[in-house]
Amino acid sequence: MILSKAAAGTSHTITACHSTGPTRARLDSLGLVEGERVDVLSSSWAGLILEIKGSRLALCKAVADTMEVSD
């Protein structure tokens, strides 16, 4: 499933990230890597608010569209 389709209040494991270049490097530095568990705190037309490793971050829909997750 694509991360941007995840509902608020759900938890998922990142299975793939199809971003490249500086965007991929930034996601890696934030801890959004394969195998990590993320909690979706909020979801809207503009993007998501996630919690990962005890930190909250906002992710725009375009970037969330490049990430695959599983339950």
N, CA, C and O of each residue as an XYZ file, in Angstrom:
284
protein
N       0.856     -1.175      0.000
C       0.000      0.000      0.000
C       0.905      1.242      0.000
O       1.995      1.229      0.571
N       0.446      2.277     -0.630
C       1.164      3.553     -0.670
C       0.912      4.301      0.645
O      -0.221      4.349      1.123
N       1.964      4.883      1.228
C       1.850      5.566      2.519
C       0.802      6.680      2.495
O       0.114      6.888      3.494
N       0.669      7.387      1.396
C      -0.292      8.501      1.332
C      -1.740      8.031      1.486
O      -2.614      8.843      1.789
N      -2.009      6.749      1.286
C      -3.361      6.200      1.418
C      -3.661      5.715      2.843
O      -4.786      5.307      3.132
N      -2.667      5.759      3.729
C      -2.844      5.264      5.094
C      -3.774      6.183      5.885
O      -3.720      7.406      5.758
N      -4.611      5.579      6.687
C      -5.568      6.334      7.499
C      -4.932      6.765      8.820
O      -4.004      6.129      9.320
N      -5.450      7.847      9.364
C      -4.986      8.323     10.674
C      -5.277      7.260     11.723
O      -6.312      6.594     11.680
N      -4.350      7.108     12.669
C      -4.530      6.144     13.738
C      -4.014      4.753     13.424
O      -4.198      3.833     14.221
N      -3.364      4.580     12.268
C      -2.833      3.269     11.897
C      -1.311      3.243     12.011
O      -0.657      4.286     12.006
N      -0.763      2.039     12.114
C       0.691      1.833     12.158
C       1.092      0.953     10.987
O       0.375      0.024     10.617
N       2.240      1.256     10.412
C       2.711      0.516      9.239
C       4.224      0.373      9.279
O       4.917      1.128      9.960
N       4.722     -0.606      8.540
C       6.157     -0.806      8.363
C       6.525     -0.382      6.949
O       5.856     -0.770      5.990
N       7.575      0.404      6.813
C       8.027      0.855      5.496
C       8.658     -0.334      4.774
O       9.562     -0.979      5.304
N       8.182     -0.620      3.569
C       8.719     -1.740      2.794
C       9.563     -1.290      1.608
O      10.420     -2.045      1.148
N       9.341     -0.074      1.101
C      10.128      0.430     -0.023
C      10.003      1.943     -0.106
O       8.991      2.528      0.280
N      11.058      2.557     -0.620
C      11.055      4.002     -0.855
C      11.584      4.231     -2.265
O      12.709      3.842     -2.581
N      10.773      4.863     -3.114
C      11.138      5.059     -4.514
C      11.631      6.479     -4.799
O      11.735      6.871     -5.961
N      11.933      7.244     -3.767
C      12.521      8.576     -3.952
C      13.996      8.414     -4.311
O      14.614      7.387     -4.031
N      14.543      9.459     -4.940
C      15.959      9.433     -5.302
C      16.610     10.760     -4.936
O      15.932     11.722     -4.576
N      17.911     10.794     -5.033
C      18.671     12.019     -4.840
C      18.534     12.621     -3.456
O      18.482     11.898     -2.460
N      18.475     13.966     -3.390
C      18.425     14.659     -2.105
C      17.189     14.306     -1.271
O      17.255     14.279     -0.042
N      16.070     14.037     -1.937
C      14.856     13.673     -1.197
C      15.071     12.359     -0.471
O      14.712     12.232      0.700
N      15.650     11.384     -1.148
C      15.918     10.078     -0.528
C      16.909     10.235      0.620
O      16.731      9.622      1.673
N      17.934     11.033      0.437
C      18.928     11.242      1.495
C      18.282     11.870      2.729
O      18.593     11.490      3.857
N      17.395     12.819      2.515
C      16.713     13.477      3.635
C      15.796     12.500      4.364
O      15.760     12.486      5.594
N      15.057     11.687      3.620
C      14.191     10.682      4.242
C      15.012      9.702      5.073
O      14.616      9.337      6.180
N      16.154      9.278      4.541
C      17.037      8.377      5.278
C      17.524      9.023      6.571
O      17.569      8.368      7.613
N      17.890     10.305      6.511
C      18.393     10.989      7.707
C      17.308     11.190      8.760
O      17.612     11.322      9.946
N      16.043     11.213      8.334
C      14.922     11.334      9.267
C      14.491      9.982      9.842
O      13.631      9.918     10.721
N      15.095      8.910      9.340
C      14.764      7.578      9.830
C      13.692      6.865      9.046
O      13.259      5.783      9.442
N      13.250      7.441      7.942
C      12.217      6.817      7.112
C      12.872      5.843      6.139
O      12.993      6.118      4.945
N      13.289      4.707      6.671
C      13.985      3.688      5.893
C      13.214      2.374      5.961
O      12.358      2.193      6.826
N      13.519      1.469      5.054
C      12.860      0.168      5.014
C      12.992     -0.546      6.351
O      14.062     -0.572      6.959
N      11.888     -1.120      6.792
C      11.874     -1.874      8.035
C      11.443     -1.085      9.256
O      11.140     -1.674     10.294
N      11.408      0.244      9.154
C      11.002      1.079     10.293
C       9.487      1.137     10.410
O       8.766      1.111      9.412
N       9.029      1.215     11.632
C       7.598      1.299     11.931
C       7.208      2.773     12.033
O       7.903      3.549     12.689
N       6.109      3.166     11.395
C       5.610      4.547     11.467
C       4.149      4.532     11.906
O       3.378      3.655     11.515
N       3.783      5.512     12.720
C       2.400      5.706     13.134
C       1.860      6.922     12.395
O       2.488      7.980     12.384
N       0.701      6.768     11.781
C       0.059      7.876     11.067
C      -0.843      8.604     12.063
O      -1.858      8.061     12.500
N      -0.469      9.828     12.416
C      -1.228     10.605     13.389
C      -2.351     11.391     12.733
O      -3.422     11.557     13.317
N      -2.108     11.876     11.514
C      -3.098     12.676     10.804
C      -2.898     12.496      9.309
O      -1.772     12.335      8.839
N      -3.987     12.525      8.573
C      -3.925     12.386      7.129
C      -4.903     13.373      6.490
O      -6.065     13.450      6.891
N      -4.430     14.126      5.496
C      -5.297     15.082      4.801
C      -4.934     15.096      3.325
O      -4.036     14.374      2.891
N      -5.631     15.914      2.561
C      -5.351     16.020      1.133
C      -3.938     16.536      0.869
O      -3.373     16.265     -0.190
N      -3.363     17.273      1.815
C      -2.044     17.869      1.621
C      -0.901     16.942      2.013
O       0.199     17.055      1.471
N      -1.146     16.028      2.950
C      -0.067     15.150      3.391
C      -0.386     14.453      4.696
O      -1.548     14.311      5.079
N       0.672     14.021      5.374
C       0.534     13.229      6.591
C       1.359     13.810      7.722
O       2.367     14.478      7.493
N       0.928     13.554      8.930
C       1.767     13.776     10.104
C       2.054     12.395     10.658
O       1.140     11.635     10.976
N       3.348     12.077     10.771
C       3.792     10.764     11.193
C       4.543     10.840     12.514
O       5.085     11.882     12.882
N       4.564      9.723     13.213
C       5.442      9.581     14.371
C       6.359      8.406     14.088
O       5.907      7.304     13.776
N       7.662      8.659     14.203
C       8.662      7.617     13.988
C       9.769      7.803     15.013
O      10.322      8.894     15.154
N      10.084      6.746     15.717
C      11.137      6.766     16.743
C      10.917      7.879     17.763
O      11.880      8.498     18.215
N       9.679      8.138     18.128
C       9.379      9.138     19.140
C       9.341     10.572     18.650
O       9.129     11.484     19.448
N       9.540     10.795     17.366
C       9.502     12.146     16.797
C       8.350     12.262     15.818
O       7.985     11.295     15.149
N       7.783     13.453     15.740
C       6.704     13.720     14.791
C       7.254     14.518     13.623
O       8.108     15.389     13.787
N       6.738     14.197     12.423
C       7.138     14.967     11.251
C       6.015     15.001     10.237
O       5.182     14.097     10.176
N       6.005     16.043      9.452
C       5.011     16.208      8.394
C       5.641     15.790      7.076
O       6.806     16.081      6.803
N       4.853     15.108      6.270
C       5.321     14.625      4.979
C       4.282     14.999      3.934
O       3.105     14.669      4.080
N       4.712     15.688      2.876
C       3.752     16.086      1.839
C       3.275     14.855      1.069
O       3.951     13.826      1.049
N       2.122     14.967      0.444
C       1.516     13.852     -0.273
C       2.416     13.353     -1.398
O       2.483     12.146     -1.633
N       3.098     14.235     -2.087
C       3.961     13.835     -3.203
C       5.075     12.899     -2.744
O       5.398     11.930     -3.431
N       5.653     13.185     -1.598
C       6.722     12.316     -1.063
C       6.100     11.029     -0.508
O       6.645      9.945     -0.714
N       4.973     11.138      0.190
C       4.309      9.948      0.724
C       3.891      8.996     -0.393
O       3.810      7.787     -0.174
N       3.625      9.522     -1.584
C       3.270      8.682     -2.726
C       4.426      7.797     -3.178
O       4.200      6.800     -3.863
N       5.649      8.137     -2.814
C       6.818      7.363     -3.240
C       7.183      6.258     -2.254
O       8.138      5.515     -2.485
N       6.433      6.142     -1.158
C       6.769      5.169     -0.121
C       5.710      4.074     -0.024
O       4.510      4.347     -0.004
N       6.180      2.836      0.034
C       5.284      1.692      0.195
C       5.367      1.194      1.627
O       6.442      1.182      2.228
N       4.218      0.779      2.175
C       4.162      0.274      3.538
C       3.315     -0.995      3.603
O       2.518     -1.275      2.708
N       3.500     -1.742      4.660
C       2.638     -2.904      4.931
C       2.116     -2.790      6.349
O       2.644     -2.019      7.151
N       1.082     -3.554      6.659
C       0.496     -3.529      7.996
C       1.363     -4.271      8.928
O       1.050     -4.372     10.114
